[in-house]
Amino acid sequence: MTRSYRFISEHRVIFGVTRLCRVLGVRRPGFYEWLAAAPARAQRAAGDEELAIEIVEVHAGHRGAYGRPRIVAALRRRGLRVNHKRVGRVMRERGVIGFTRRRRRSLTRVDAIEAPVPDLIGRDFTAPAPGWRLVGDITYVPTREGWFYLATVIDLHNREVVGHAMADHMRAELVRDALDLAVRRGLISDGAVFHADRRSQYTSELFRSTLAGHGIRPSVGRAGSCFDNAVAESFFATLKTEIGTTVWDTREDARRDVFAYLGYYNHDRLHSTLDYRTPHEVRVGHRQGLALVS
C-alpha cells in the first residue's frame, strides 16, 4: 500500500489522484491520510537516523562487543530517553550485532520461492589461477552522517580485492557495481564461479542477470553459516581491525580511508596465506610463470 501511495504522490501532477487511485485500486481518503502523515514519518525517520548514529558510536567505542541491553544502558547514561524495542529495531535494520558466546542463529533469511543455487565452493577456498573462483560480501562502515556500505569481490587464488563498491545503501546495485568493476578491470575469467551468502542482494534478479551477462556461474552457501563464506568474512574482520574501529565524520572520509586501505591490502600487505607475499605479487607472478612456460 505504501508503495502505491508513493507512486501516486510522485505522478499525481501528470495523471491526477483520482485516476491513479482507480488504476492502483486504492482509496483516495487513504492516500490523503498517508500524505498528511508524511511530516510525522519524516520526523520519525530523522529521529531513527540520529539514534542510529548514537548506537554506532557506542557500539564502535566498545569494540563491537555491546549488544542491545548494554547499548540501551549506555544511551541512557548519555541522557537519551530510549526503550529496548526501538533500539533493537534500529540495530536490526542497520546490522549492528554485539558479540555473543551463544550458538549463532541464521543471519540470512532464505527465500522459499527463489530458484535453487548450488554451493560450487564447498569451503574449498583455493583456486588454480586468478579470476576463476571469487567470493563476495557486504559490510557496513559507521559515520556521523549515517551508514556507509562496502561490497567486495575477492579472488580466492591470491586473496586480492579485485572489485569493490561503496554507497549509502545496500541494495542489489551495490553488489552489481562491485562485480562490474572487477569485470572492467579484466580480472575475471569466462566461466568463473562467484560465491556469496544467501542475502537478498546476491539472490536478486538484478545480480543473477549480471552474473549471467558476464558468463559467471553463481554459488551460495547455507543460510546463516559464516564458515561457508569465511574468506570474505575474514577480510572484513581484518579491514576493521587494521583500519581502526571508529566512527568517521563523513561518508567521504570513510570512502577515502577504505579506498586507501584496499590499495594497501592489495599491493603492500604481506598475506600469511600467500607465504607472506602480497595479493598483487601473486597475481603478477602467476602471469609471468605462464609467459615463461609459453
C-alpha positions as CSV (number, residue, x, y, z in Angstrom):
1,M,0.0,0.0,0.0
2,T,2.8,2.4,0.9
3,R,4.4,1.8,-2.5
4,S,1.2,2.6,-4.3
5,Y,0.7,5.8,-2.3
6,R,4.3,6.8,-3.0
7,F,3.8,6.2,-6.7
8,I,0.6,8.3,-6.7
9,S,2.4,11.2,-4.9
10,E,5.2,11.2,-7.4
11,H,2.9,11.2,-10.5
12,R,-0.3,12.9,-9.4
13,V,0.6,16.2,-11.2
14,I,0.6,14.4,-14.5
15,F,-2.2,11.8,-14.2
16,G,-4.3,13.1,-11.3
17,V,-5.0,11.5,-7.9
18,T,-8.4,10.1,-8.9
19,R,-7.2,8.2,-12.0
20,L,-4.2,6.8,-10.2
21,C,-6.2,5.6,-7.2
22,R,-8.7,3.9,-9.6
23,V,-5.9,2.2,-11.6
24,L,-4.0,1.1,-8.5
25,G,-7.1,0.0,-6.6
26,V,-6.6,2.2,-3.5
27,R,-9.0,4.7,-1.7
28,R,-8.5,8.4,-2.2
29,P,-9.1,9.1,1.5
30,G,-6.4,6.6,2.4
31,F,-4.0,8.3,0.1
32,Y,-4.7,11.8,1.6
33,E,-4.3,10.3,5.1
34,W,-1.0,8.9,4.1
35,L,0.1,12.2,2.6
36,A,-0.9,14.1,5.7
37,A,1.2,11.8,7.9
38,A,4.3,12.4,5.8
39,P,5.8,15.1,8.1
40,A,5.4,12.7,11.1
41,R,7.0,9.9,9.2
42,A,9.9,12.1,8.2
43,Q,10.4,13.2,11.8
44,R,10.4,9.6,13.0
45,A,12.9,8.6,10.3
46,A,15.2,11.5,11.2
47,G,14.9,10.5,14.8
48,D,15.9,6.9,14.0
49,E,18.9,8.2,12.0
50,E,20.1,10.3,14.9
51,L,19.6,7.4,17.3
52,A,21.5,5.1,14.9
53,I,24.5,7.4,14.9
54,E,24.5,7.3,18.7
55,I,24.2,3.5,18.7
56,V,27.1,3.2,16.2
57,E,29.3,5.4,18.4
58,V,28.6,3.3,21.5
59,H,29.0,0.0,19.6
60,A,32.3,1.1,18.0
61,G,33.5,2.7,21.2
62,H,33.3,-0.7,22.9
63,R,35.0,-2.7,20.1
64,G,31.7,-4.1,18.8
65,A,31.1,-6.1,22.0
66,Y,27.9,-4.4,23.2
67,G,24.5,-5.9,22.4
68,R,21.1,-4.2,22.9
69,P,20.9,-4.2,26.7
70,R,24.3,-2.6,27.2
71,I,23.7,-0.1,24.3
72,V,20.4,0.9,25.9
73,A,22.1,1.4,29.3
74,A,25.0,3.4,27.6
75,L,22.5,5.6,25.7
76,R,20.6,6.3,28.9
77,R,23.8,7.3,30.6
78,R,24.2,9.8,27.8
79,G,20.9,11.3,28.8
80,L,18.8,9.8,26.0
81,R,15.3,8.5,26.6
82,V,15.2,5.3,24.7
83,N,13.4,1.9,25.0
84,H,14.7,-1.6,24.3
85,K,12.3,-2.2,21.4
86,R,13.2,0.9,19.4
87,V,16.9,0.4,20.0
88,G,16.6,-3.3,18.9
89,R,14.7,-2.3,15.8
90,V,17.3,0.3,14.7
91,M,20.1,-2.1,15.4
92,R,18.5,-4.9,13.3
93,E,17.7,-2.5,10.4
94,R,21.4,-1.5,10.3
95,G,23.0,-4.8,11.1
96,V,24.5,-3.8,14.4
97,I,25.3,-7.0,16.4
98,G,27.1,-7.5,19.6
99,F,29.5,-10.3,20.5
100,T,27.8,-13.5,21.8
101,R,29.0,-16.8,23.1
102,R,25.8,-18.5,22.2
103,R,25.4,-20.6,19.0
104,R,24.9,-18.4,16.0
105,R,21.4,-18.3,14.6
106,S,20.7,-17.8,10.9
107,L,21.6,-14.3,9.9
108,T,20.2,-14.7,6.4
109,R,16.6,-15.5,5.5
110,V,16.2,-18.0,2.7
111,D,13.6,-17.0,0.1
112,A,11.3,-20.0,-0.2
113,I,10.5,-19.3,-3.8
114,E,14.0,-18.4,-5.1
115,A,15.5,-20.7,-7.8
116,P,17.9,-23.1,-6.1
117,V,21.6,-22.2,-6.5
118,P,24.2,-24.8,-5.6
119,D,27.3,-24.4,-3.5
120,L,30.1,-24.7,-6.0
121,I,32.8,-23.8,-3.5
122,G,32.1,-26.2,-0.6
123,R,34.5,-24.4,1.7
124,D,37.4,-25.1,-0.6
125,F,38.8,-21.6,-0.7
126,T,41.5,-22.2,-3.2
127,A,41.8,-21.6,-7.0
128,P,44.4,-22.8,-9.5
129,A,44.6,-19.5,-11.2
130,P,43.4,-15.9,-10.8
131,G,39.9,-15.0,-12.0
132,W,38.3,-18.4,-11.6
133,R,36.8,-18.6,-8.1
134,L,35.6,-15.5,-6.4
135,V,33.7,-14.6,-3.2
136,G,31.7,-11.5,-2.2
137,D,30.1,-9.9,0.8
138,I,28.8,-6.6,2.2
139,T,29.8,-4.8,5.4
140,Y,28.8,-1.5,7.0
141,V,31.0,1.4,7.9
142,P,29.7,3.8,10.6
143,T,29.8,7.6,10.0
144,R,28.2,10.5,11.7
145,E,26.3,11.2,8.5
146,G,24.7,7.7,8.6
147,W,25.7,4.3,7.4
148,F,28.1,3.6,4.6
149,Y,28.3,0.2,2.9
150,L,31.1,-1.6,1.3
151,A,30.8,-4.6,-1.1
152,T,33.8,-6.5,-2.2
153,V,34.8,-9.2,-4.8
154,I,37.8,-11.3,-3.6
155,D,39.8,-13.7,-5.8
156,L,40.4,-17.0,-4.0
157,H,43.7,-17.6,-5.8
158,N,45.5,-14.6,-4.3
159,R,43.0,-13.1,-1.9
160,E,43.1,-9.9,-3.9
161,V,40.1,-7.5,-3.7
162,V,39.5,-7.3,-7.5
163,G,36.3,-5.3,-7.3
164,H,34.5,-3.1,-4.7
165,A,31.7,-0.6,-4.4
166,M,30.7,1.9,-1.7
167,A,27.4,3.6,-1.2
168,D,25.0,4.9,1.4
169,H,22.6,2.0,0.6
170,M,22.9,-1.8,0.4
171,R,20.6,-2.5,-2.5
172,A,21.4,-5.1,-5.2
173,E,23.0,-2.3,-7.2
174,L,25.9,-2.2,-4.7
175,V,27.0,-5.8,-5.3
176,R,26.4,-5.4,-9.0
177,D,28.7,-2.4,-9.2
178,A,31.5,-4.3,-7.3
179,L,31.3,-7.2,-9.7
180,D,31.1,-4.9,-12.8
181,L,34.4,-3.2,-11.6
182,A,36.2,-6.5,-11.4
183,V,35.0,-7.4,-14.9
184,R,36.1,-4.0,-16.3
185,R,39.5,-4.5,-14.8
186,G,39.8,-7.8,-16.7
187,L,40.3,-9.8,-13.6
188,I,37.5,-12.3,-14.0
189,S,37.7,-15.3,-16.5
190,D,34.8,-16.6,-18.6
191,G,33.0,-19.4,-16.7
192,A,34.2,-18.2,-13.3
193,V,32.4,-19.1,-10.1
194,F,31.1,-16.3,-7.8
195,H,30.2,-17.4,-4.3
196,A,28.3,-15.4,-1.7
197,D,25.8,-16.0,1.1
198,R,22.1,-16.1,0.7
199,R,21.3,-12.5,1.5
200,S,18.8,-10.9,-0.8
201,Q,21.2,-8.7,-2.8
202,Y,23.1,-11.8,-4.1
203,T,19.9,-13.8,-4.8
204,S,18.2,-10.9,-6.5
205,E,17.1,-11.0,-10.2
206,L,19.4,-8.0,-10.9
207,F,22.5,-9.7,-9.6
208,R,21.7,-13.0,-11.2
209,S,21.2,-11.4,-14.5
210,T,24.5,-9.5,-14.1
211,L,26.3,-12.8,-13.4
212,A,24.7,-14.4,-16.5
213,G,25.6,-11.4,-18.6
214,H,29.3,-11.8,-17.7
215,G,29.2,-15.6,-18.1
216,I,29.8,-16.2,-14.4
217,R,28.3,-19.1,-12.5
218,P,26.5,-18.3,-9.2
219,S,27.2,-20.2,-6.0
220,V,25.8,-19.7,-2.5
221,G,26.5,-21.2,0.9
222,R,24.0,-22.3,3.5
223,A,21.8,-19.8,5.3
224,G,23.4,-18.4,8.4
225,S,26.7,-20.2,8.1
226,C,29.6,-17.8,8.3
227,F,32.0,-20.6,7.5
228,D,30.6,-21.1,4.0
229,N,31.9,-17.6,3.1
230,A,34.8,-17.5,5.5
231,V,37.3,-15.7,3.2
232,A,35.0,-12.7,2.7
233,E,34.2,-12.5,6.4
234,S,37.8,-12.8,7.3
235,F,38.7,-9.9,5.1
236,F,36.2,-7.6,6.7
237,A,37.4,-8.6,10.1
238,T,41.0,-7.7,9.0
239,L,39.9,-4.4,7.5
240,K,38.0,-3.3,10.6
241,T,40.9,-4.3,12.8
242,E,43.7,-2.7,10.8
243,I,41.9,0.4,9.6
244,G,40.8,1.1,13.2
245,T,37.4,0.7,14.7
246,T,36.0,4.2,14.6
247,V,33.1,6.4,13.5
248,W,34.0,8.6,10.6
249,D,32.8,12.2,10.5
250,T,31.5,11.9,6.9
251,R,30.9,9.3,4.3
252,E,33.5,10.9,2.1
253,D,36.1,10.5,4.9
254,A,35.2,6.8,5.2
255,R,35.3,6.3,1.4
256,R,38.8,7.9,1.3
257,D,40.2,5.7,4.1
258,V,38.6,2.5,2.9
259,F,39.9,3.1,-0.6
260,A,43.4,3.7,0.7
261,Y,43.2,0.6,2.8
262,L,42.1,-1.5,-0.2
263,G,45.2,-0.3,-2.2
264,Y,47.4,-1.1,0.8
265,Y,45.9,-4.5,1.2
266,N,46.3,-5.5,-2.4
267,H,49.8,-4.0,-3.0
268,D,51.6,-3.7,0.3
269,R,50.2,-6.1,2.9
270,L,52.0,-9.4,3.3
271,H,49.4,-12.2,3.5
272,S,50.2,-15.3,5.6
273,T,48.0,-17.5,3.3
274,L,50.3,-16.4,0.4
275,D,53.6,-17.3,2.1
276,Y,53.9,-13.6,3.1
277,R,53.5,-12.2,-0.3
278,T,51.1,-9.5,-1.4
279,P,48.0,-10.4,-3.5
280,H,49.3,-8.3,-6.3
281,E,52.7,-10.1,-6.3
282,V,51.0,-13.4,-6.5
283,R,48.8,-12.4,-9.5
284,V,51.7,-10.9,-11.4
285,G,53.9,-13.9,-10.6
286,H,51.3,-16.3,-11.9
287,R,51.1,-14.4,-15.2
288,Q,54.9,-14.3,-15.5
289,G,55.1,-18.0,-14.9
290,L,52.6,-18.6,-17.7
291,A,54.6,-16.4,-20.0
292,L,57.8,-18.3,-19.3
293,V,56.1,-21.7,-19.9
294,S,54.7,-20.5,-23.2
